[in-house]
Structures are given as structure tokens and as C-alpha cells.
């Protein structure tokens, strides 16, 4: 006799929320995440800082190091970088 799972119990795992919220405009040829305008990049930068802050409070290590926004000549969008300052030319 086979046991059936009740219909109200989910049998497949749902992706975590932060993976489900994919940005539709990740289309830079450089392979980086493209933000269509400066405001969207600022929002992402603040989200990274918030995630970093709460990870530190919880005693977890995080790889979030974004600290600056820059414009991309390839896609005419904006990207985030962990470099604090522009490299010397």
C-alpha cells in the first residue's frame, strides 16, 4: 500500500525569497548585475549594507562587500563594486 502525501503539504522546496527576486535587467555583456538607473543601484547598495549589518549582529560571516556604484559604458547601466575608490590611472 502506498502512502500519499496530503494535498496541503508542499512536496517540493520553494527557492528562498532572495533567490526568487531576480532582476529582469541583468543583461550586461560583462556578466555583472546591471541596474537600469542610479536609484535602483542605490537601493541594491543599501540592501547589501543591511544584509552585512544583520549578518554581523547574528555573528555570521558574509561576503557582501559592495561599497560603491559606477556607470558602465558597455550597457549604459550601473554596477556595484567593492573597491572603495577609483583605481589610479
Contact map, one row per residue, 1 for C-alpha under 8 A:
11100000000000000000000000000000000000000000000000000000000000000000000000000000000000000
11110000000000000000000000000000000000000000000000000000000000000000000000000000000000000
11111000000000000000000000000000000000000000000000000000000000000000000000000000000000000
01111100000000000000000000000000000000000000000000000000000000000000000000000000000000000
00111110101000000000000000000000000000000000000000000000000000000000000000000000000000000
00011111100000000000000000000000000000000000000000000000000000000000000000000000000000000
00001111110000000000000000000000000000000000000000000000000000000000000000000000000000000
00000111110000000000000000000000000000000000000000000000000000000000000000000000000000000
00001111111000000000000000000000000000000000000000000000000000000000000000000000000000000
00000011111110000000000000000000000000000000000000000000000000000000000000000000000000000
00001000111110000000000000000000000000000000000000000000000000000000000000000000000000000
00000000011111000000000000000000000000000000000000000000000000000000000000000000000000000
00000000011111100000000000000000000000000000000000000000000000000000000000000000000000000
00000000000111110000000000000000000000000000000000000000000000000000000000000000000000000
00000000000011111011000000000000000000000000000000000000000000000000000000000000000000000
00000000000001111111000000000000000000000000000000000000000000000000000000000000000000000
00000000000000111111100000000000000000000000000000000000000000000000000000000000000000000
00000000000000011111110000000000000000000000000000000000000000000000000000000000000000000
00000000000000111111110000000000000000000000000000000000000000000000000000000000000000000
00000000000000111111110000000000000000000000000000000000000000000000000000000000000000000
00000000000000001111111000000000000000000000000000000000000000000000000000000000000000000
00000000000000000111111100000000000000000000000000000000000000000000000000000000000000000
00000000000000000000111111000000000000000000000000000000000000000000000000000000000000000
00000000000000000000011111000000000000000000000000000000000000000000000000000000000000000
00000000000000000000001111100000111100000000000000000000000000000000000000000000000000000
00000000000000000000001111110001111000000000000000000000000000000000000000000000000000000
00000000000000000000000011111011110000000000000000000000000000000000000000100000000000000
00000000000000000000000001111111110000000000000000000000000000000000000001100000000000000
00000000000000000000000000111111000000000000000000000000000000000000000001100000000000000
00000000000000000000000000011111000000000000000000000000000000000000000001000000000000000
00000000000000000000000000111111100000000000000000000000000000000000000000000000000000000
00000000000000000000000001111111110000000000000000000000000000000000000000000010000000000
00000000000000000000000011110011111000000000000000000000000000000000000000000011000000000
00000000000000000000000011110001111100000000000000000000000000000000000000101110000000000
00000000000000000000000011000000111111011000000000000000000000000000000000001110000000000
00000000000000000000000010000000011111011000000000000000000000000000000000001100000000000
00000000000000000000000000000000001111111000000000000000000000000000000000001100000000000
00000000000000000000000000000000001111111100000000000000000000000000000000000100000000000
00000000000000000000000000000000000011111110000000000000000000000000000000000000000000000
00000000000000000000000000000000001111111111000000000000000000000000000000000000000000000
00000000000000000000000000000000001111111111100000000000000000000000100000000111000000000
00000000000000000000000000000000000001111111110000000000000000000000100000000000000000000
00000000000000000000000000000000000000111111111000000000000000000000000000000000000000000
00000000000000000000000000000000000000011111111100000000000000000000000000000000000000000
00000000000000000000000000000000000000001111111110000000000000000111100000000001000000000
00000000000000000000000000000000000000000111111111000000000000000000000000000000000000000
00000000000000000000000000000000000000000011111111100000000000000000000000000000000000000
00000000000000000000000000000000000000000001111111110000000000011100000000000000000000000
00000000000000000000000000000000000000000000111111111000000000010100000000000000000000000
00000000000000000000000000000000000000000000011111111100000000000000000000000000000000000
00000000000000000000000000000000000000000000001111111110000000010000000000000000000000000
00000000000000000000000000000000000000000000000111111111000001011000000000000000000000000
00000000000000000000000000000000000000000000000011111111100000000000000000000000000000000
00000000000000000000000000000000000000000000000001111111110000000000000000000000000000000
00000000000000000000000000000000000000000000000000111111111111000000000000000000000000000
00000000000000000000000000000000000000000000000000011111111111000000000000000000000000000
00000000000000000000000000000000000000000000000000001111111100000000000000000000000000000
00000000000000000000000000000000000000000000000000000111111100000000000000000000000000000
00000000000000000000000000000000000000000000000000000011111110000000000000000000000000000
00000000000000000000000000000000000000000000000000000011111111000000000000000000000000000
00000000000000000000000000000000000000000000000000000011001111100000000000000000000000000
00000000000000000000000000000000000000000000000000010011000111110000000000000000000000000
00000000000000000000000000000000000000000000000000000000000011111000000000000000000000000
00000000000000000000000000000000000000000000000110110000000001111100000000000000000000000
00000000000000000000000000000000000000000000000100010000000000111110000000000000110000000
00000000000000000000000000000000000000000000100110000000000000011111000000000001111000000
00000000000000000000000000000000000000000000100000000000000000001111100000000001111100000
00000000000000000000000000000000000000000000100000000000000000000111110000000001111100000
00000000000000000000000000000000000000001100100000000000000000000011111000000111100000000
00000000000000000000000000000000000000000000000000000000000000000001111100000111100000000
00000000000000000000000000000000000000000000000000000000000000000000111110011110000000000
00000000000000000000000000000000000000000000000000000000000000000000011111111110000000000
00000000000000000000000000000000000000000000000000000000000000000000001111111000000000000
00000000000000000000000000011100000000000000000000000000000000000000000111110000000000000
00000000000000000000000000111000010000000000000000000000000000000000000111111000000000000
00000000000000000000000000000000000000000000000000000000000000000000001111111100000000000
00000000000000000000000000000000011110000000000000000000000000000000001110111110000000000
00000000000000000000000000000000011111001000000000000000000000000000111100011111000000000
00000000000000000000000000000001111000001000000000000000000000000000111100001111100000000
00000000000000000000000000000000100000001000100000000000000000000111110000000111110000000
00000000000000000000000000000000000000000000000000000000000000001111110000000011111100000
00000000000000000000000000000000000000000000000000000000000000001111000000000001111100000
00000000000000000000000000000000000000000000000000000000000000000111000000000000111111000
00000000000000000000000000000000000000000000000000000000000000000011000000000000111111000
00000000000000000000000000000000000000000000000000000000000000000000000000000000001111100
00000000000000000000000000000000000000000000000000000000000000000000000000000000001111110
00000000000000000000000000000000000000000000000000000000000000000000000000000000000011111
00000000000000000000000000000000000000000000000000000000000000000000000000000000000001111
00000000000000000000000000000000000000000000000000000000000000000000000000000000000000111
